[in-house]
Amino acid sequence: MFSSRLSFADTTNALSKAKEKRLADGLPLVDLADSNPANAGFAWSAAELGPLLRRDGIQRQDPDPRGLPAARTAIADYYLARGQRVPLDRIFLSSSTSEAYAWVFKLLCNPGDELLVPEPAYPLLEVIAALEGVTLRPYRLAQLAGEWVIDTATLTMGRQTRGILCINPSNPTGAFVGRRDRDVLRGFALKHGLALICDEVFLDYPAEGVASPGTWVGETQVPMFVLSGLSKVALTPQLKLAWVVVAGAPEFVREAGRRLEHIADAFLSVNTPVQLAASDLLRRAEPLRAAVRARVAQNEAALRTWVTVAGQRCTVYPRPAGWTAILGLPPGVAEERFLLRGVEEGVWAHPGYFYGLPESTPSVVLSLLTNPDAFSQGLAALDKALRRS
């Protein structure tokens, strides 16, 4: 009696079962997959947020489908500080980046249509696509001279392909969409009449010494939707404000905006208090982002030291941006068996195959947001699990 869109809800895996059992038994478990900034100690205080969310105007509803002008102005200012001028009528507010994805999928696709998606990538995309009745066709990101780039041989069209997703920078690889891959995607989209959908939630987290190619909101040639939100930009996932910026040729921007406004108007999902607070949240967020970048660099250094000192035959993949590390495992070590032993030793992490990383080169994906003491405990537990593998 239920929709087949939820078929993914009927499956589980051995790792999740092992985690649930350990927690049900009341045993400790260091979570090296937790990417919630508040859980890692990066959160605005109630004293800071309280006044921002109690402003005059919260008692009224002003149902603008695109979002309140004041909030869209704050987002335009965010991009202006990054060298791009974005007109307010190109900005649409949603309650989350996931909802923004869903709106763009609705805009571009009929049920059964297809979108091209990078692999590896965050697995939530599969869930959103399933709920929208959309099929995903992967194209591979491959390592070339230590950088993740598009394997152009895997970028192929299907009969019902409607658009291409890219993530700038990617999760979990942290790779930016650089000039070479922008040219590849732009050329492919123009050749086949496709739109590009670019997720930039981690744009403000480049690794030290890495030059970011910047946002893609200034695109003028190809139909473009750029997604981001406060969850990562201002480290306030609890306040539920994200956005879509429509870019491209003027005629596309007008028609896409007209249709997207109808979708947004059907939901009006963004609450008034967070819209009124958006300007201050965006303007004051940089010290918190800087603290995150420092934590991530500290834990990444600890991970590299652990690999060297412990004598493990592991490798740490390059991380251009983001707050995730990919740990390559020794040849012959199976991801799932290793991580099941990790749960027994008191640590939880994600296998690379969760993200579409090739199983031929086994890997583990770790959150670098973790409290440093807990991160060290987790590495010690992984060390024990490796010695048993």
GILIN-V129682 format. One record per residue. N is the residue number from 1. RES is the residue in three letters. OMEGA is omega in whole degrees, 0 to 359 (* if undefined). Layout:
((N;RES;OMEGA) (N;RES;OMEGA))
This chain:
((1;MET;184) (2;PHE;180) (3;SER;177) (4;SER;176) (5;ARG;183) (6;LEU;182) (7;SER;179) (8;PHE;181) (9;ALA;183) (10;ASP;182) (11;THR;174) (12;THR;181) (13;ASN;185) (14;ALA;181) (15;LEU;180) (16;SER;178) (17;LYS;180) (18;ALA;178) (19;LYS;180) (20;GLU;181) (21;LYS;181) (22;ARG;179) (23;LEU;179) (24;ALA;178) (25;ASP;178) (26;GLY;181) (27;LEU;182) (28;PRO;179) (29;LEU;175) (30;VAL;184) (31;ASP;178) (32;LEU;175) (33;ALA;185) (34;ASP;181) (35;SER;176) (36;ASN;185) (37;PRO;180) (38;ALA;178) (39;ASN;180) (40;ALA;177) (41;GLY;180) (42;PHE;184) (43;ALA;172) (44;TRP;178) (45;SER;176) (46;ALA;179) (47;ALA;178) (48;GLU;186) (49;LEU;186) (50;GLY;181) (51;PRO;181) (52;LEU;185) (53;LEU;180) (54;ARG;184) (55;ARG;175) (56;ASP;183) (57;GLY;181) (58;ILE;181) (59;GLN;183) (60;ARG;170) (61;GLN;176) (62;ASP;194) (63;PRO;174) (64;ASP;183) (65;PRO;181) (66;ARG;184) (67;GLY;181) (68;LEU;179) (69;PRO;181) (70;ALA;179) (71;ALA;179) (72;ARG;174) (73;THR;178) (74;ALA;179) (75;ILE;176) (76;ALA;178) (77;ASP;177) (78;TYR;180) (79;TYR;178) (80;LEU;177) (81;ALA;178) (82;ARG;171) (83;GLY;181) (84;GLN;177) (85;ARG;182) (86;VAL;176) (87;PRO;184) (88;LEU;184) (89;ASP;176) (90;ARG;184) (91;ILE;178) (92;PHE;181) (93;LEU;174) (94;SER;182) (95;SER;179) (96;SER;175) (97;THR;177) (98;SER;177) (99;GLU;178) (100;ALA;174) (101;TYR;183) (102;ALA;179) (103;TRP;181) (104;VAL;175) (105;PHE;177) (106;LYS;183) (107;LEU;187) (108;LEU;195) (109;CYS;162) (110;ASN;176) (111;PRO;182) (112;GLY;176) (113;ASP;192) (114;GLU;173) (115;LEU;175) (116;LEU;185) (117;VAL;180) (118;PRO;175) (119;GLU;10) (120;PRO;177) (121;ALA;182) (122;TYR;187) (123;PRO;179) (124;LEU;180) (125;LEU;179) (126;GLU;181) (127;VAL;181) (128;ILE;179) (129;ALA;179) (130;ALA;180) (131;LEU;179) (132;GLU;180) (133;GLY;183) (134;VAL;177) (135;THR;177) (136;LEU;174) (137;ARG;184) (138;PRO;163) (139;TYR;190) (140;ARG;164) (141;LEU;183) (142;ALA;178) (143;GLN;179) (144;LEU;182) (145;ALA;177) (146;GLY;179) (147;GLU;175) (148;TRP;179) (149;VAL;180) (150;ILE;170) (151;ASP;189) (152;THR;179) (153;ALA;181) (154;THR;180) (155;LEU;188) (156;THR;181) (157;MET;166) (158;GLY;183) (159;ARG;184) (160;GLN;179) (161;THR;183) (162;ARG;182) (163;GLY;181) (164;ILE;173) (165;LEU;168) (166;CYS;185) (167;ILE;191) (168;ASN;2) (169;PRO;187) (170;SER;169) (171;ASN;24) (172;PRO;189) (173;THR;183) (174;GLY;185) (175;ALA;172) (176;PHE;169) (177;VAL;185) (178;GLY;185) (179;ARG;181) (180;ARG;182) (181;ASP;174) (182;ARG;178) (183;ASP;179) (184;VAL;183) (185;LEU;180) (186;ARG;180) (187;GLY;180) (188;PHE;180) (189;ALA;180) (190;LEU;181) (191;LYS;187) (192;HIS;178) (193;GLY;183) (194;LEU;172) (195;ALA;173) (196;LEU;176) (197;ILE;187) (198;CYS;179) (199;ASP;184) (200;GLU;185) (201;VAL;182) (202;PHE;186) (203;LEU;185) (204;ASP;184) (205;TYR;175) (206;PRO;174) (207;ALA;181) (208;GLU;178) (209;GLY;180) (210;VAL;179) (211;ALA;178) (212;SER;175) (213;PRO;176) (214;GLY;182) (215;THR;180) (216;TRP;183) (217;VAL;181) (218;GLY;181) (219;GLU;180) (220;THR;187) (221;GLN;188) (222;VAL;175) (223;PRO;190) (224;MET;171) (225;PHE;179) (226;VAL;184) (227;LEU;172) (228;SER;181) (229;GLY;183) (230;LEU;183) (231;SER;178) (232;LYS;186) (233;VAL;181) (234;ALA;179) (235;LEU;178) (236;THR;181) (237;PRO;182) (238;GLN;186) (239;LEU;167) (240;LYS;172) (241;LEU;176) (242;ALA;183) (243;TRP;171) (244;VAL;171) (245;VAL;178) (246;VAL;180) (247;ALA;181) (248;GLY;179) (249;ALA;185) (250;PRO;181) (251;GLU;176) (252;PHE;182) (253;VAL;180) (254;ARG;185) (255;GLU;177) (256;ALA;179) (257;GLY;179) (258;ARG;181) (259;ARG;179) (260;LEU;177) (261;GLU;177) (262;HIS;179) (263;ILE;181) (264;ALA;181) (265;ASP;179) (266;ALA;185) (267;PHE;182) (268;LEU;194) (269;SER;185) (270;VAL;183) (271;ASN;184) (272;THR;183) (273;PRO;182) (274;VAL;177) (275;GLN;179) (276;LEU;180) (277;ALA;191) (278;ALA;183) (279;SER;180) (280;ASP;180) (281;LEU;180) (282;LEU;184) (283;ARG;186) (284;ARG;190) (285;ALA;190) (286;GLU;178) (287;PRO;179) (288;LEU;177) (289;ARG;179) (290;ALA;178) (291;ALA;176) (292;VAL;180) (293;ARG;179) (294;ALA;178) (295;ARG;182) (296;VAL;178) (297;ALA;179) (298;GLN;181) (299;ASN;177) (300;GLU;177) (301;ALA;178) (302;ALA;179) (303;LEU;180) (304;ARG;176) (305;THR;179) (306;TRP;180) (307;VAL;183) (308;THR;187) (309;VAL;182) (310;ALA;179) (311;GLY;179) (312;GLN;178) (313;ARG;179) (314;CYS;175) (315;THR;175) (316;VAL;181) (317;TYR;174) (318;PRO;181) (319;ARG;179) (320;PRO;185) (321;ALA;177) (322;GLY;179) (323;TRP;180) (324;THR;175) (325;ALA;173) (326;ILE;180) (327;LEU;177) (328;GLY;183) (329;LEU;178) (330;PRO;178) (331;PRO;178) (332;GLY;178) (333;VAL;181) (334;ALA;185) (335;GLU;187) (336;GLU;180) (337;ARG;178) (338;PHE;183) (339;LEU;172) (340;LEU;175) (341;ARG;176) (342;GLY;178) (343;VAL;177) (344;GLU;180) (345;GLU;175) (346;GLY;178) (347;VAL;179) (348;TRP;175) (349;ALA;181) (350;HIS;172) (351;PRO;180) (352;GLY;183) (353;TYR;173) (354;PHE;186) (355;TYR;182) (356;GLY;173) (357;LEU;187) (358;PRO;179) (359;GLU;177) (360;SER;174) (361;THR;188) (362;PRO;184) (363;SER;177) (364;VAL;181) (365;VAL;186) (366;LEU;172) (367;SER;178) (368;LEU;176) (369;LEU;189) (370;THR;173) (371;ASN;186) (372;PRO;178) (373;ASP;178) (374;ALA;179) (375;PHE;178) (376;SER;177) (377;GLN;179) (378;GLY;178) (379;LEU;178) (380;ALA;178) (381;ALA;176) (382;LEU;178) (383;ASP;178) (384;LYS;180) (385;ALA;179) (386;LEU;181) (387;ARG;176) (388;ARG;185) (389;SER;*))
